[in-house]
């Protein structure tokens, strides 16, 4: 997927967890083979060219396309599964696949799981007794500094995803114009139980701009967010403070 994945896995039977970790890595490579828009022979590329039907693809393709449809509906079209008129569900694939392998490791008996896919993190369980997972959120205007620290204290699952221009430049597309999203934001960090949705919501919120994004994010159940504007203004949802620490 053109990015780095890292795993922090605690507890469980060592051999069982090690096998599950190998399976998780294999799953990620398979996701890249199926969904990469850069591979001419991937199922998504062939589906976009009309060489395959969704029914002829792996079952995961239909699952992801259904998730994309849900994301487009909930975001009122600010999340899109197309790019320049071509099928491109990659906006949801990374979060979905990261969450999926994290749950695979937890199902194998790991008591604490942290999977980081290119800076977006799915957390399950805890790293130790009375020790919650904590995730630092980079400050996009001050390289090397943190804008906040998110804590998973009191919950069994939490995910953190950030969309912005600091790392990859203006790569987020406004689906209504087909061009790079031009807003007052430099970063949006979204926090919630499932990385599948948190990652998608961060992308959609960035494209909206701070005012519309904050109102929309406030309306989503179990979702909190931190928004940073180019003018160094910080805006957040009402319940975010409960997740900081």
C-alpha positions as CSV (number, residue, x, y, z in Angstrom):
1,X,0.0,0.0,0.0
2,X,3.0,2.3,-0.3
3,X,3.4,2.7,3.4
4,X,4.8,1.1,6.5
5,X,2.9,-1.1,8.9
6,X,4.0,-1.8,12.5
7,X,2.7,-4.2,15.1
8,X,2.8,-4.1,18.9
9,X,1.3,-7.3,20.3
10,X,1.1,-8.3,23.9
11,X,0.0,-11.5,25.7
12,X,-1.4,-14.7,24.4
13,X,0.3,-18.0,23.6
14,X,3.6,-17.0,21.9
15,X,3.5,-19.6,19.1
16,X,-0.2,-19.0,18.4
17,X,0.3,-15.3,18.3
18,X,3.4,-15.6,16.1
19,X,1.4,-17.6,13.6
20,X,-1.4,-15.1,13.7
21,X,1.1,-12.3,13.1
22,X,2.5,-14.1,10.0
23,X,-1.1,-14.6,8.8
24,X,-1.8,-10.9,9.4
25,X,1.2,-9.8,7.3
26,X,0.2,-12.2,4.5
27,X,-3.4,-10.7,4.6
28,X,-2.0,-7.2,4.1
29,X,0.1,-8.3,1.1
30,X,-3.0,-10.0,-0.3
31,X,-5.0,-6.8,0.2
32,X,-2.4,-4.9,-1.8
33,X,-2.6,-7.4,-4.6
34,X,-6.4,-7.2,-4.8
35,X,-7.0,-3.5,-4.2
36,X,-3.9,-1.6,-5.5
37,X,-4.9,0.9,-8.2
38,X,-1.2,0.9,-9.3
39,X,-1.2,-2.7,-10.2
40,X,-2.6,-3.3,-13.7
41,X,-3.4,-6.9,-12.7
42,X,-5.1,-6.2,-9.4
43,X,-8.8,-7.2,-9.2
44,X,-9.8,-3.5,-8.6
45,X,-7.9,-2.4,-11.7
46,X,-9.5,-5.1,-13.8
47,X,-12.9,-4.4,-12.3
48,X,-12.5,-0.7,-13.2
49,X,-11.7,-1.7,-16.8
50,X,-14.7,-4.0,-17.0
51,X,-12.6,-7.1,-17.3
52,X,-14.2,-8.6,-14.1
53,X,-17.5,-8.3,-12.4
54,X,-17.8,-7.8,-8.6
55,X,-19.1,-11.3,-8.3
56,X,-15.9,-12.7,-10.0
57,X,-13.7,-10.9,-7.5
58,X,-12.7,-12.0,-4.0
59,X,-15.6,-11.6,-1.5
60,X,-13.6,-8.8,0.2
61,X,-14.1,-6.6,-2.9
62,X,-17.9,-6.6,-2.5
63,X,-17.4,-6.0,1.3
64,X,-15.2,-3.0,0.6
65,X,-17.5,-1.6,-2.1
66,X,-20.4,-1.8,0.4
67,X,-18.4,0.0,3.0
68,X,-17.6,2.7,0.5
69,X,-21.3,3.1,-0.4
70,X,-22.0,3.5,3.3
71,X,-19.2,6.1,3.8
72,X,-20.5,8.1,0.8
73,X,-24.0,8.1,2.2
74,X,-23.0,9.1,5.8
75,X,-20.7,11.8,4.6
76,X,-23.2,13.2,2.0
77,X,-20.7,12.5,-0.8
78,X,-17.6,14.0,0.8
79,X,-16.1,10.5,0.9
80,X,-15.9,9.0,-2.6
81,X,-14.8,5.7,-4.1
82,X,-14.0,7.2,-7.4
83,X,-11.0,9.3,-8.6
84,X,-11.1,11.0,-12.0
85,X,-14.1,9.0,-12.9
86,X,-12.4,5.7,-12.1
87,X,-13.2,3.2,-9.4
88,X,-10.8,3.8,-6.5
89,X,-11.9,2.5,-3.0
90,X,-8.4,2.9,-1.5
91,X,-9.7,5.7,0.7
92,X,-11.2,3.0,2.9
93,X,-9.0,0.0,2.2
94,X,-6.1,1.0,4.5
95,X,-8.3,1.6,7.6
96,X,-10.4,-1.5,6.9
97,X,-7.4,-3.8,6.4
98,X,-5.5,-2.4,9.5
99,X,-8.6,-3.0,11.7
100,X,-9.1,-6.5,10.2
101,X,-5.6,-7.7,11.0
102,X,-5.7,-6.2,14.5
103,X,-8.9,-8.1,15.2
104,X,-7.3,-11.3,13.7
105,X,-4.5,-11.0,16.3
106,X,-6.9,-10.4,19.2
107,X,-8.9,-13.4,18.1
108,X,-5.7,-15.5,18.3
109,X,-5.5,-14.6,22.0
110,X,-3.4,-11.5,22.2
111,X,-4.5,-9.3,25.1
112,X,-3.2,-6.1,23.7
113,X,-2.9,-5.2,20.0
114,X,-1.7,-2.0,18.4
115,X,-1.5,-2.0,14.6
116,X,-0.2,1.2,12.9
117,X,-0.8,1.5,9.2
118,X,1.0,4.5,7.9
119,X,0.2,6.6,11.0
120,X,-3.4,5.4,11.4
121,X,-3.7,3.1,14.5
122,X,-6.2,0.4,15.6
123,X,-5.9,-0.4,19.3
124,X,-7.5,-3.4,21.1
125,X,-7.2,-4.5,24.7
126,X,-4.3,-3.0,26.7
127,X,-0.5,-3.3,26.8
128,X,-0.5,-4.2,30.5
129,X,-2.5,-4.1,33.8
130,X,-3.7,-0.6,34.5
131,X,-1.8,0.6,31.4
132,X,-3.8,1.9,28.5
133,X,-2.6,2.4,25.0
134,X,-1.6,6.0,24.2
135,X,-1.1,7.5,20.7
136,X,0.7,10.8,20.0
137,X,-0.8,13.1,17.4
138,X,1.8,15.0,15.4
139,X,1.6,18.8,15.3
140,X,1.4,19.6,11.6
141,X,2.8,23.1,12.1
142,X,5.6,22.1,14.5
143,X,7.5,19.1,13.1
144,X,8.7,16.9,15.9
145,X,6.1,18.1,18.4
146,X,2.8,16.6,19.5
147,X,-0.5,18.4,19.2
148,X,-2.2,15.9,21.6
149,X,-1.9,12.5,23.2
150,X,-5.0,10.2,22.8
151,X,-5.5,7.6,25.5
152,X,-7.6,4.3,25.3
153,X,-8.1,4.3,29.1
154,X,-11.5,2.7,29.9
155,X,-12.2,1.2,26.5
156,X,-11.3,-2.1,24.9
157,X,-11.0,-0.7,21.4
158,X,-10.0,2.6,20.0
159,X,-8.6,3.9,16.7
160,X,-6.9,7.1,15.7
161,X,-6.5,8.5,12.1
162,X,-5.2,11.7,10.7
163,X,-5.7,13.3,7.3
164,X,-3.8,16.4,6.3
165,X,-1.1,18.0,4.1
166,X,1.9,17.9,6.4
167,X,3.2,14.5,5.4
168,X,2.0,14.0,1.8
169,X,1.1,17.5,0.6
170,X,-2.2,18.3,-1.1
171,X,-3.2,14.7,-1.8
172,X,-6.8,14.8,-0.6
173,X,-9.3,15.4,-3.4
174,X,-12.5,17.3,-3.2
175,X,-15.0,14.9,-4.7
176,X,-17.3,17.7,-5.8
177,X,-14.6,19.4,-8.0
178,X,-12.2,16.5,-8.7
179,X,-9.3,18.7,-7.7
180,X,-7.2,18.9,-4.6
181,X,-9.2,20.0,-1.6
182,X,-8.6,23.6,-0.7
183,X,-9.7,24.3,2.9
184,X,-8.6,26.2,6.0
185,X,-7.4,22.9,7.5
186,X,-3.9,21.4,7.7
187,X,-4.9,18.3,9.7
188,X,-7.9,16.4,11.0
189,X,-7.5,13.7,13.6
190,X,-10.5,11.5,14.3
191,X,-10.9,9.1,17.2
192,X,-13.4,6.3,17.5
193,X,-13.8,2.5,18.0
194,X,-13.2,1.3,14.4
195,X,-10.4,2.4,12.1
196,X,-12.4,1.5,9.0
197,X,-14.7,4.5,9.7
198,X,-12.3,6.7,11.6
199,X,-9.9,6.8,8.6
200,X,-12.7,7.5,6.1
201,X,-14.2,10.2,8.3
202,X,-10.9,12.0,8.7
203,X,-10.5,12.2,4.9
204,X,-14.1,13.4,4.3
205,X,-13.8,16.0,7.1
206,X,-10.6,17.4,5.7
207,X,-12.3,18.0,2.4
208,X,-15.2,19.8,4.0
209,X,-13.2,22.5,5.8
210,X,-13.3,23.2,9.6
211,X,-16.7,24.7,10.0
212,X,-18.7,22.1,8.2
213,X,-16.5,19.3,9.3
214,X,-16.8,20.1,13.0
215,X,-20.6,20.2,12.9
216,X,-20.7,16.9,10.9
217,X,-18.2,15.1,13.2
218,X,-20.2,16.2,16.3
219,X,-23.3,14.4,14.8
220,X,-21.5,11.0,14.4
221,X,-22.0,8.6,17.3
222,X,-18.8,7.5,19.3
223,X,-16.6,9.9,17.3
224,X,-14.4,12.7,18.5
225,X,-12.0,14.8,16.6
226,X,-9.2,17.4,16.7
227,X,-9.0,19.9,13.8
228,X,-6.0,22.3,13.2
229,X,-6.2,25.1,10.7
230,X,-3.5,26.8,8.7
231,X,-3.9,29.8,11.1
232,X,-2.9,27.5,14.0
233,X,-6.4,27.5,15.4
234,X,-7.4,24.3,17.2
235,X,-11.0,23.1,17.2
236,X,-12.3,19.9,18.7
237,X,-15.5,18.0,19.4
238,X,-17.1,18.3,22.7
239,X,-16.1,14.9,24.1
240,X,-12.5,14.9,22.9
241,X,-11.1,15.9,26.3
242,X,-12.2,12.6,27.8
243,X,-9.9,10.8,25.4
244,X,-6.8,12.9,26.0
245,X,-4.1,11.9,28.5
